[in-house]
């Protein structure tokens, strides 16, 4: 039976556009949680479902107590290889 008074928690989601679709993954969860889809909306819905499933299976302990970041930035760095 589901808890009718479930708390809501916001997650920061990294969403990447690739030639063959979108990939999304959340910050603040220990472990790998990924969603994907042909559209932005599909990937976001898939990662939301993956987060709920992951927490149901592994428990709320998989979430970090505090948000790992205040802001998230996307930057590029040039590295000699």
Phi, psi and omega in degrees: 000135182277145177287118182290341180251042181297138178283147176262142176226134177270141176239145170275130184245128171271126181236122183247139175260126179241165180302331183254013178143199184241147176233137181227140175212145184270154169265152174091013175236129178285123181111180184259119175230123184222144172235156178211162179185169179285337180234166175305312183296319179295317180295319179295317178295321180293318180290326175299317178296318180296321178297311180300315180296315181299316180291322177298319183283313188257352177091165181292345179297342180287346178271140175290147182298319180239154176300134183290346183211145175279318176225155178240133181237148172249118181229161175243143177230138178265126182231132177288130179232000000 
